Amino acid sequence: MKLTTWIVFLTVMLTFLSFVGFETSFSSTLSYVGINFVNETISSVDVENSTLYEKLFLSPDDEDDGLGIGEFLSALATFGAIGVGLYFSTKDTSILAIPFIIWVGVIFASSFWSIVTLVDAGWMRSIVGLIFGGLMVGFITSCMDYFLGR
C-alpha cells in the first residue's frame, strides 16, 4: 500500500481506539483540538474553546477582540510557502512530509505501548503485539518505498 493509505489507516484506527475508550496518545491530540471524552463517549466538541483555537486566534491580553497570533501565523505561512516553493522548485519535495510521517509513527508506537501495558494476560499481549507489530512493519516498509521512489 502507499504511504498516504497507511497514514490515513493508522490515524483512523487510533481515532477509533480513542472513541472506544482506550487511552491512546491520540486522545490528547483530540482534546487539544476540542473533542473531549467522558466515560468512553464524546462529551463535547467545542473547537472555539479549544487550546489550539485560543493559541491561534485569541490575544493574550483580551480574549474578545479576536486578534491574536493568527494574523502573524497567516503571514508567516504565506511567506513561508513562497520561500519553500522557491527553494524546492529544483529539489525533492518529499522532505516536507517527514514531520507528519514521524508524528504518525510516534503516536502509533506510543499507543501500541499503552495498549500492551493495559493488557494483563500474556497471550493477549502476544496477539496485540502481532497485530500492531505487523502494522508497524507495513508502515515502515511503506515509508522506505516512499523515500526510495518506488
N, C-alpha and C positions, 0 to 999 in steps of 0.2 A: 504494500500500500504506500501511497505517497505520504510525505511528511505532514502536509496540511490535513490529511484524513486522520492521521494519528493524533495530531494536536486537538482536533475537534472531538475525536472519540474519547481521549483521556479527559478533556475538560468536561464533556457531558457526563462521563462516568463519575467524576469527582463531584459534580453538581448533584447527580442522583444520590450518591452516598451521603452527601450533606443533607439532602431532603429526607432521606430515610431515617437519619438520626445519628449516623457515625460522626464523630468529631474528627474531621479531616483538616488539613491545613488550608483547604479551600474555603472552609466556613468563615475564617477570619477575613478573607477577601470579600466574601458575600456580605458580611456585616459592615465592612468598610464602605461598600457601595450603597448600603441601606437596606439589605434584606436580612431580617433578624428571625431567629427561631426560638420558640418556647415549646417544650415538651414534644420535640420531634416534628412540629408543624410550623409553617411560616406564620409568624405572628404579625409582622408588619413589613411593608415595602414602602419605604419613605426615602426617596432619593434626595429630596430637597433638604432634609435634616441629616443627611449622611456626612461622615467625616470627609469624604472626597469632595462633596459639593461645597462644604464650608471652607476647605483649604483652597479650592479653585476660585470661587466666586464671591466670597464674603471677606470684607476687610477686617483686620483685627480690631480696629477702633469701633466701628459702628456696623453692626450686623444687618442693618436695614437698608443701607444705601446701595448694596449690590456691587460695589466697586472694590474688588479685591485684586489678587494677582492674576485673575483670569485674563485681563487685557494684556498684561505682561507676558503671560504664557502664550497667548494667541500671537502676539508679535514675534516672540521667540520661535514659535513653531513655524510661522511664515518665513522668517529669515533663515531659520534652520533648514526648512525644506528646500529653499532656494540654494543654500550652501551645499547641502547634501546632494542635490540634483546636479550642481556644477561639479562637485568633487567626484561623484560616482558615475559621471557620464561615460568615462572610459574604463571604469573598474567594475569588479564583481559586486553586485548589489545584495548578494545573499548574506553579507556581513550584518546588514540591518536587521535580519531576523534572529540573530544569535541571542539577544537578551530575552526575547519572548520564548524561544525554544528552551533556554536554560531555566526560565521561570516555571514553565510547564513541567519540565523534568524534575526540578527540586520539589515542587508542590506534590507531584505524583509520588516521588520517593518518600517524602516525609509522611504522606497519607498512608502509604503502604506500611511504613514502620509503626504508625499509630494503630492501624488495624491489627497488625501482628501482635503488638503488645496487649491489645484488648482481648484477643482470643486466648483462652486458658488451656484448652486441650492441645496436646502435641500433634495429634493427627489433623486437627483443624488448621494449625499453623502450617502444616505441610501443604494442605490444599490451598490456603490463601497464598502461600509462597509460590506454589506452582502457577496459579492464575496471574498474580501480579508480577512474578518474575518473567513469565512468558511475555506479558505485555511490555515490560521494561526492555527486554531483549529486542522485541519488534520495533519499539520506539528508537532505540539506539541504532539498530540496523537501518531504519528509515532515515535517521539523521546522517549516517555515513553515506547512504546513497544520494541524499540531497546535496551534501557538500562535495562529493566526488563527481557530481554531474551526471549520474546515471539515471 
